[in-house]
Amino acid sequence: MTLDDQARPMLTANAGTPDPVVTASSLTKHFGELVAVDDLTFSLEAGTVTGFLGPNGAGKTTTLRLLLGLAEPTAGEALVFGRRYRELDDPARRVGAVLESSDFHPGRTGRDHLCALALAAEIPWSRVEEVLALVEIEAVADRRVKTYSLGMRQRLGLAAALIGDPELLVLDEPANGLDPAGVHWLRRFLREFARQGRTVLVSSHMLAEAAQTVDQVVIIDRGRRVASGRLDELTERGQTLEEVFLGLTGGAS
Amino acid sequence: MRALLRAELLKQRSTRTGLGLFAAMLGLVLLAVLLHGFGLGAEDLGAPHVQLMVFGRGEFLGVLFAALLGAMTMTAEIRHGTIRPTFLVSPRRGRVVAAKALVSIVIGTGFGLVAGAVATAAGTAALRARGIDVQLDRGDYVLLVVGSAAAAALWAAIGVGVGALVRNQVPTLIGICAWLLFVEGLLAGDVAGGLGDVGRFLPGAAASAISGQDPGTLLAPAVGLVLLASYAAAAALAGVLTTSRRDVG
C-alpha cells in the first residue's frame, strides 16, 4: 500500500513547483441550514493523483462542484490554474471532469455526445476518434447510450472529460460500477496520466482501491478537512488507509 | 457563439425528440383542420372568420410544439444530466441558454411554417371538397403561414426561457400546455369578463393575432408581433440571467 514506484520520481520532480493546479481556500458552502463544505483548504500540485476521501455526505461532490464552477461558494474560493473555473479561457483544454456516471441523453449515440462537446469547445472531430480509442469504446460509439452497460458509460464519461486533452482530471467515484478489469484499467490509466506530469483529483469511498491508485489524500468529514498528505506518510505506522480513515472519520468500532 | 450554435444544432439532430414533436404536430394539425373542415356545418364554414379560425389551428399547434421543443432544449439536458458536461465545456452558461434560444427560434420557424402551410392547404382542400367558397384572399393566406412561422419562432424562445426558469421537465411541459390550452382561454374568455380586454395582450393571443386571426378582438398582426417579441425577449433574458446565477444541480 505505498506509492506506485513510477510516480515517485515525478512527485519529487514537482516538489518545488510554485503554482498549485488546484487551490481551495477556506471554501465554504451552505445549503440553507446545512453546512456542506466548511472552511476547507487544500491544494494539489501537478503530476499527482490525489484521493479525495470521506464518508457519504461528507461534502466531496459539493466541493468538486464548487471547484468546477457548477456551484458558487458561500465563502472562500476554489481556483484551478490560479483562476475561478468559470473564468478559464478554454476550460475543456485545461480541465476534464466526470461528476455523474450517466450524464448522457439515452437516445443519443456515444459519438454524437462527444461530437457536441467537441463542437462547443472548438476541438477538432479527429480528437473524438482519439478519445473513443483511448477508452476502448470505438465498437459501441454509434450505438445509443441507452444500450450501454454501466462500464461503457463510465468510459464514455471519461472520454468526454478527456476531449480537450486536459491537464487536470477531476473524477467523482469513477470506479462505481466498473468490473475488476475496468478498475484495473482505470488505475493504470490514472497512473499514466499523472506520469505525464498531469494531475488527477479523484473522490472515492472505496479505500482499498484508492490506496492502490493515489499518491496523496485529502480526507474530509462533515465538510471539514480531517487529514491530508502523502499516502505513505499517513500510513507509515503500519496502519492501512482504511484504519487511518475510520479513525479520523469516527467510523472505527 | 458560432461554436455553441453548432453544438446545439448537433444536439437537436442527434436525438429523435425534434422529429417526434414534429410528427405529432403534423398529425394534430391535419386532425384538427380536417375535423373542423368536414365536421362543421356548411353555413358556419362559409363565414370568413370561421375559415380563419380553422386554418389558424396550424398557428396554434405550431406555437405549442415549438414552445415544447424550446423548453426541452433546457429541461432534457437537466433531466439527463448532460447539462453538467455542457456547462463544464461552456462555463459561460448564459451564452449556452442564448444559443439554445437562437437554435430553437430557427427550428420553431420551421415548425410554424409547416404547420401554417399544412393547415391552410388541408383546410382549403376540405372546403373545396365540400364545394364551400374560400373567403380568404392572398393576404390572409400569407399572414396565416408567415404569421404562424413568426409566432412559433417566438414561442420557441419563450419555451427556452420557461424551461431555464422551471428546470424540471414535467412541470415545464405541463405548464406550457396548460397555459396555451386552458389558462389563456379562461383569462380571455367569457368567465373573466371582469378583466376587460386584457386577454388579447396575453402571449398566446398575441401569437394568434400575428397570423391574422379574429381581427375584431385581437391586436393587429404587427402589434401582436412586437408584443410577442417582447415576451420572447423577456423570457429568454430571464432564462439567461437565472441560469448564469443559479447553481447547477
Interface residues (C-beta under 8 A of the other chain):
Chain A: R65 L68 G69 L70 A71 E72 Y85 R86 L88 P91 A92 V95 A97 L99 E100 S102 D103 F104 H105 P106 G107 R108 T109 D112 H113 C115 A116 L117 L119 A120 A121 E122 A160 I163 G164
Chain B: A3 L4 R6 A7 L10 K11 S14 T15 R16 T17 A76 E77 H80 G81 T82 I83 R84 P85 T86 F87 L88 V89 S90 P91 R92 D247 V248
